[in-house]
Amino acid sequence: MSETVATEMDFQEQVARIKMMQEETRKYVAEQHKLMTKTAKLNRDRWLAPLVVVSSLGGGVLAAIASHMIKGMGE
């Protein structure tokens, strides 16, 4: 009888250990997913920054040209 109890306790211990390992795995996967999302955002921002600079520069040049043309028309 005591061997059955010991076997049952050993089985319960193994089940508890497996559940704990599964929970750790879920946390690890969630952390990896969060890091992958952050990496994707940083990559997007890295490619977006030069486009913002170019479009701002282009807008400034167009504004300067328009201003110069408007002054020329007034004279």
Backbone as JSON Lines, residues from 0, in Angstrom:
{"i":0,"aa":"M","n":[0.8,-1.18,0.0],"ca":[0.0,0.0,0.0],"c":[0.86,1.26,0.0]}
{"i":1,"aa":"S","n":[1.93,1.24,0.8],"ca":[2.76,2.43,0.87],"c":[3.51,2.64,-0.44]}
{"i":2,"aa":"E","n":[3.78,1.56,-1.17],"ca":[4.42,1.7,-2.48],"c":[3.49,2.4,-3.46]}
{"i":3,"aa":"T","n":[2.21,2.12,-3.4],"ca":[1.22,2.78,-4.25],"c":[1.14,4.26,-3.92]}
{"i":4,"aa":"V","n":[1.16,4.59,-2.65],"ca":[1.11,5.99,-2.23],"c":[2.36,6.71,-2.7]}
{"i":5,"aa":"A","n":[3.51,6.08,-2.56],"ca":[4.77,6.68,-3.01],"c":[4.76,6.88,-4.52]}
{"i":6,"aa":"T","n":[4.25,5.9,-5.24],"ca":[4.17,6.01,-6.7],"c":[3.22,7.14,-7.1]}
{"i":7,"aa":"E","n":[2.08,7.24,-6.42],"ca":[1.12,8.3,-6.7],"c":[1.72,9.67,-6.41]}
{"i":8,"aa":"M","n":[2.46,9.81,-5.32],"ca":[3.09,11.09,-4.98],"c":[4.17,11.43,-6.0]}
{"i":9,"aa":"D","n":[4.91,10.43,-6.45],"ca":[5.94,10.65,-7.47],"c":[5.28,11.11,-8.77]}
{"i":10,"aa":"F","n":[4.15,10.48,-9.11],"ca":[3.41,10.85,-10.31],"c":[2.91,12.29,-10.19]}
{"i":11,"aa":"Q","n":[2.35,12.67,-9.05],"ca":[1.84,14.03,-8.84],"c":[2.98,15.05,-8.9]}
{"i":12,"aa":"E","n":[4.13,14.67,-8.38],"ca":[5.29,15.56,-8.43],"c":[5.73,15.79,-9.87]}
{"i":13,"aa":"Q","n":[5.72,14.74,-10.66],"ca":[6.1,14.86,-12.07],"c":[5.09,15.73,-12.83]}
{"i":14,"aa":"V","n":[3.79,15.53,-12.54],"ca":[2.76,16.35,-13.19],"c":[2.94,17.82,-12.81]}
{"i":15,"aa":"A","n":[3.2,18.09,-11.54],"ca":[3.41,19.47,-11.09],"c":[4.62,20.08,-11.77]}
{"i":16,"aa":"R","n":[5.69,19.31,-11.92],"ca":[6.9,19.79,-12.57],"c":[6.63,20.09,-14.05]}
{"i":17,"aa":"I","n":[5.87,19.23,-14.7],"ca":[5.52,19.45,-16.12],"c":[4.68,20.71,-16.27]}
{"i":18,"aa":"K","n":[3.7,20.89,-15.39],"ca":[2.86,22.1,-15.46],"c":[3.7,23.35,-15.26]}
{"i":19,"aa":"M","n":[4.64,23.31,-14.31],"ca":[5.51,24.45,-14.06],"c":[6.38,24.75,-15.29]}
{"i":20,"aa":"M","n":[6.89,23.7,-15.92],"ca":[7.71,23.89,-17.11],"c":[6.88,24.44,-18.27]}
{"i":21,"aa":"Q","n":[5.63,24.0,-18.39],"ca":[4.76,24.52,-19.44],"c":[4.49,26.01,-19.22]}
{"i":22,"aa":"E","n":[4.26,26.4,-17.98],"ca":[4.02,27.81,-17.68],"c":[5.26,28.65,-17.98]}
{"i":23,"aa":"E","n":[6.43,28.15,-17.63],"ca":[7.67,28.86,-17.96],"c":[7.84,29.0,-19.47]}
{"i":24,"aa":"T","n":[7.47,27.95,-20.2],"ca":[7.56,27.99,-21.66],"c":[6.61,29.04,-22.22]}
{"i":25,"aa":"R","n":[5.38,29.09,-21.69],"ca":[4.4,30.1,-22.15],"c":[4.94,31.51,-21.9]}
{"i":26,"aa":"K","n":[5.53,31.74,-20.73],"ca":[6.1,33.06,-20.43],"c":[7.24,33.39,-21.38]}
{"i":27,"aa":"Y","n":[8.08,32.42,-21.65],"ca":[9.21,32.62,-22.56],"c":[8.72,32.97,-23.96]}
{"i":28,"aa":"V","n":[7.72,32.23,-24.44],"ca":[7.18,32.48,-25.77],"c":[6.53,33.86,-25.83]}
{"i":29,"aa":"A","n":[5.81,34.25,-24.79],"ca":[5.19,35.57,-24.75],"c":[6.25,36.67,-24.78]}
{"i":30,"aa":"E","n":[7.33,36.48,-24.04],"ca":[8.42,37.46,-24.03],"c":[9.08,37.55,-25.41]}
{"i":31,"aa":"Q","n":[9.29,36.41,-26.05],"ca":[9.88,36.4,-27.38],"c":[8.97,37.11,-28.38]}
{"i":32,"aa":"H","n":[7.66,36.89,-28.26],"ca":[6.71,37.55,-29.16],"c":[6.75,39.06,-28.95]}
{"i":33,"aa":"K","n":[6.83,39.49,-27.7],"ca":[6.91,40.92,-27.4],"c":[8.19,41.52,-27.99]}
{"i":34,"aa":"L","n":[9.3,40.81,-27.86],"ca":[10.56,41.31,-28.41],"c":[10.54,41.36,-29.93]}
{"i":35,"aa":"M","n":[9.91,40.37,-30.55],"ca":[9.81,40.37,-32.02],"c":[8.95,41.53,-32.5]}
{"i":36,"aa":"T","n":[7.88,41.84,-31.78],"ca":[7.03,42.97,-32.13],"c":[7.8,44.28,-32.0]}
{"i":37,"aa":"K","n":[8.56,44.39,-30.92],"ca":[9.36,45.61,-30.71],"c":[10.43,45.75,-31.8]}
{"i":38,"aa":"T","n":[11.05,44.65,-32.19],"ca":[12.06,44.67,-33.25],"c":[11.44,45.11,-34.57]}
{"i":39,"aa":"A","n":[10.26,44.59,-34.87],"ca":[9.58,44.98,-36.11],"c":[9.27,46.47,-36.11]}
{"i":40,"aa":"K","n":[8.85,47.0,-34.97],"ca":[8.55,48.43,-34.87],"c":[9.83,49.26,-35.07]}
{"i":41,"aa":"L","n":[10.93,48.83,-34.45],"ca":[12.18,49.57,-34.6],"c":[12.67,49.53,-36.04]}
{"i":42,"aa":"N","n":[12.53,48.38,-36.7],"ca":[12.91,48.3,-38.12],"c":[12.06,49.22,-38.97]}
{"i":43,"aa":"R","n":[10.75,49.26,-38.68],"ca":[9.86,50.16,-39.44],"c":[10.28,51.6,-39.22]}
{"i":44,"aa":"D","n":[10.55,51.96,-37.96],"ca":[10.95,53.34,-37.67],"c":[12.28,53.69,-38.33]}
{"i":45,"aa":"R","n":[13.18,52.7,-38.41],"ca":[14.48,52.94,-39.02],"c":[14.32,53.28,-40.51]}
{"i":46,"aa":"W","n":[13.37,52.62,-41.18],"ca":[13.15,52.9,-42.6],"c":[12.26,54.12,-42.81]}
{"i":47,"aa":"L","n":[11.45,54.43,-41.82],"ca":[10.54,55.56,-41.95],"c":[11.25,56.9,-41.74]}
{"i":48,"aa":"A","n":[12.25,56.94,-40.89],"ca":[12.94,58.18,-40.57],"c":[13.53,58.88,-41.82]}
{"i":49,"aa":"P","n":[14.26,58.19,-42.71],"ca":[14.77,58.88,-43.89],"c":[13.65,59.41,-44.8]}
{"i":50,"aa":"L","n":[12.53,58.69,-44.87],"ca":[11.4,59.17,-45.68],"c":[10.83,60.46,-45.1]}
{"i":51,"aa":"V","n":[10.78,60.55,-43.78],"ca":[10.29,61.78,-43.14],"c":[11.24,62.94,-43.44]}
{"i":52,"aa":"V","n":[12.53,62.68,-43.38],"ca":[13.52,63.73,-43.65],"c":[13.41,64.2,-45.1]}
{"i":53,"aa":"V","n":[13.33,63.25,-46.02],"ca":[13.25,63.6,-47.45],"c":[11.97,64.37,-47.74]}
{"i":54,"aa":"S","n":[10.85,63.9,-47.19],"ca":[9.59,64.6,-47.47],"c":[9.58,65.99,-46.83]}
{"i":55,"aa":"S","n":[10.17,66.13,-45.66],"ca":[10.26,67.45,-45.03],"c":[11.14,68.38,-45.85]}
{"i":56,"aa":"L","n":[12.24,67.85,-46.32],"ca":[13.14,68.64,-47.15],"c":[12.45,69.05,-48.45]}
{"i":57,"aa":"G","n":[11.75,68.1,-49.05],"ca":[11.02,68.4,-50.29],"c":[9.94,69.44,-50.06]}
{"i":58,"aa":"G","n":[9.23,69.33,-48.95],"ca":[8.2,70.33,-48.62],"c":[8.81,71.71,-48.42]}
{"i":59,"aa":"G","n":[9.96,71.77,-47.77],"ca":[10.64,73.05,-47.57],"c":[11.07,73.67,-48.88]}
{"i":60,"aa":"V","n":[11.6,72.84,-49.77],"ca":[12.04,73.34,-51.08],"c":[10.84,73.85,-51.88]}
{"i":61,"aa":"L","n":[9.76,73.08,-51.87],"ca":[8.56,73.51,-52.6],"c":[7.98,74.79,-52.01]}
{"i":62,"aa":"A","n":[8.0,74.93,-50.7],"ca":[7.52,76.16,-50.07],"c":[8.39,77.35,-50.45]}
{"i":63,"aa":"A","n":[9.7,77.13,-50.5],"ca":[10.61,78.22,-50.89],"c":[10.37,78.63,-52.35]}
{"i":64,"aa":"I","n":[10.18,77.65,-53.22],"ca":[9.91,77.94,-54.64],"c":[8.6,78.69,-54.79]}
{"i":65,"aa":"A","n":[7.56,78.21,-54.08],"ca":[6.26,78.88,-54.16],"c":[6.35,80.3,-53.64]}
{"i":66,"aa":"S","n":[7.08,80.51,-52.57],"ca":[7.24,81.85,-52.0],"c":[7.96,82.76,-52.99]}
{"i":67,"aa":"H","n":[9.0,82.21,-53.61],"ca":[9.76,83.0,-54.59],"c":[8.89,83.35,-55.79]}
{"i":68,"aa":"M","n":[8.06,82.4,-56.23],"ca":[7.18,82.66,-57.38],"c":[6.12,83.7,-57.03]}
{"i":69,"aa":"I","n":[5.59,83.64,-55.82],"ca":[4.57,84.6,-55.41],"c":[5.17,86.0,-55.31]}
{"i":70,"aa":"K","n":[6.39,86.11,-54.8],"ca":[7.05,87.42,-54.74],"c":[7.32,87.95,-56.14]}
{"i":71,"aa":"G","n":[7.67,87.05,-57.06],"ca":[7.96,87.46,-58.43],"c":[6.71,87.95,-59.15]}
{"i":72,"aa":"M","n":[5.59,87.4,-58.84],"ca":[4.33,87.81,-59.47],"c":[3.89,89.19,-58.96]}
{"i":73,"aa":"G","n":[4.25,89.48,-57.73],"ca":[3.83,90.75,-57.13],"c":[4.61,91.93,-57.65]}
{"i":74,"aa":"E","n":[5.75,91.7,-58.22],"ca":[6.59,92.81,-58.67],"c":[6.21,93.34,-60.0]}
